[in-house]
Amino acid sequence: MTEKEGVMNIGFQVADIFDLPYEDETFDHVFICFVLEHLKNPLDALLSVKKYSKKGAR
């Protein structure tokens, strides 16, 4: 889909929000949209994702 539009610097990955395939402190910014309202434990999901954010990240 993105290649058809000429966008080459993006990728999509399916993963478990509680066990993401990234190292701790990988991201400068984490954006979660349309996910938390579908989870039984949204606070746990936010806490899980927090470890992937660099110190001072949004």
BASEMI-874405 format. One line per field, with one value per residue: residue number from 1; residue in three letters; x, z, y of N, C-alpha, C, O in turn. Coordinates in steps of 0.05 Angstrom, whole numbers, m for minus. Layout:
! residues N
fiba	(NUM/...)
guro	(ala/...)
n.xx	(X/...)
n.zz	(Z/...)
n.yy	(Y/...)
ca.xx	(X/...)
ca.zz	(Z/...)
ca.yy	(Y/...)
c.xx	(X/...)
c.zz	(Z/...)
c.yy	(Y/...)
o.xx	(X/...)
o.zz	(Z/...)
o.yy	(Y/...)
END
This chain:
! residues 58
fiba	(1/2/3/4/5/6/7/8/9/10/11/12/13/14/15/16/17/18/19/20/21/22/23/24/25/26/27/28/29/30/31/32/33/34/35/36/37/38/39/40/41/42/43/44/45/46/47/48/49/50/51/52/53/54/55/56/57/58)
guro	(met/thr/glu/lys/glu/gly/val/met/asn/ile/gly/phe/gln/val/ala/asp/ile/phe/asp/leu/pro/tyr/glu/asp/glu/thr/phe/asp/his/val/phe/ile/cys/phe/val/leu/glu/his/leu/lys/asn/pro/leu/asp/ala/leu/leu/ser/val/lys/lys/tyr/ser/lys/lys/gly/ala/arg)
n.xx	(16/37/82/58/40/87/115/168/194/171/143/103/83/60/47/49/26/42/90/133/176/225/283/293/283/281/252/238/189/125/65/0/m58/m127/m124/m121/m174/m195/m175/m173/m142/m118/m83/m41/m20/m1/39/72/91/119/172/198/207/252/288/256/223/163)
n.zz	(0/18/m15/m65/m63/m64/m17/20/69/113/155/172/227/260/327/396/444/496/493/458/400/409/433/500/512/457/426/409/410/424/395/407/381/378/403/459/479/466/499/557/599/596/623/639/589/573/611/597/547/559/574/526/509/502/554/574/530/492)
n.yy	(m24/27/30/33/85/112/119/103/100/76/25/m33/m72/m129/m143/m165/m122/m126/m152/m131/m132/m102/m68/m42/28/47/83/152/174/151/132/116/96/84/34/24/27/m21/m59/m101/m86/m30/5/m28/m40/11/18/m24/m9/36/24/20/70/124/159/218/218/227)
ca.xx	(0/53/99/41/38/114/125/187/207/152/138/82/90/40/60/35/33/54/115/141/202/244/299/285/291/285/237/236/161/107/38/m18/m85/m148/m116/m126/m203/m202/m161/m184/m123/m103/m61/m18/m9/15/63/89/103/136/200/210/211/277/284/247/207/134)
ca.zz	(0/19/m39/m87/m61/m65/10/24/95/134/155/189/240/278/350/421/457/521/488/433/392/408/457/517/504/429/412/419/412/420/390/408/374/372/414/488/485/460/518/584/618/582/639/637/562/573/627/582/525/570/574/499/504/513/576/565/506/495)
ca.yy	(0/51/30/42/114/123/123/81/101/67/m4/m41/m97/m139/m154/m165/m97/m133/m166/m120/m142/m80/m65/m20/55/48/104/180/181/128/141/94/106/63/8/21/23/m49/m77/m104/m74/m9/16/m47/m36/35/13/m42/6/57/16/23/99/136/178/244/216/233)
c.xx	(17/72/84/40/66/126/143/200/189/148/116/90/67/55/42/44/47/82/126/170/223/260/288/297/298/274/237/207/145/78/20/m46/m103/m139/m126/m156/m212/m189/m174/m168/m106/m80/m36/m5/9/41/83/104/123/166/214/215/237/270/277/230/178/119)
c.zz	(0/m6/m63/m87/m62/m38/17/52/118/132/175/201/259/302/375/437/484/518/461/426/389/434/474/507/475/416/425/424/407/417/389/402/367/382/442/494/480/480/545/605/604/597/638/610/561/589/612/560/535/569/547/492/517/536/564/540/513/496)
c.yy	(25/53/40/73/127/128/99/80/94/37/m10/m68/m104/m151/m152/m140/m103/m147/m157/m129/m120/m80/m42/6/58/73/131/187/155/139/117/105/83/35/5/16/m6/m69/m78/m89/m52/3/m2/m44/m11/31/m5/m27/27/49/18/52/108/154/205/243/223/207)
o.xx	(12/76/95/38/68/147/133/214/191/151/111/101/56/72/21/68/61/95/127/186/237/251/275/319/319/286/237/201/150/69/24/m56/m95/m148/m139/m162/m234/m193/m186/m178/m82/m59/m14/20/31/62/107/128/142/183/239/228/244/247/290/222/170/94)
o.zz	(m16/m16/m80/m109/m60/m37/19/59/140/111/193/188/273/298/374/442/495/538/442/444/369/455/463/496/468/397/450/440/389/434/372/418/353/370/449/512/488/476/554/625/600/586/636/608/550/580/615/555/521/565/546/471/539/537/546/529/536/498)
o.yy	(43/75/55/85/152/142/76/61/105/25/5/m85/m86/m168/m138/m137/m85/m153/m173/m133/m119/m91/m24/7/69/84/133/205/140/153/99/122/64/15/m16/1/m13/m93/m59/m80/m56/10/8/m47/m12/40/m2/m32/34/66/19/58/99/164/215/263/224/208)
END
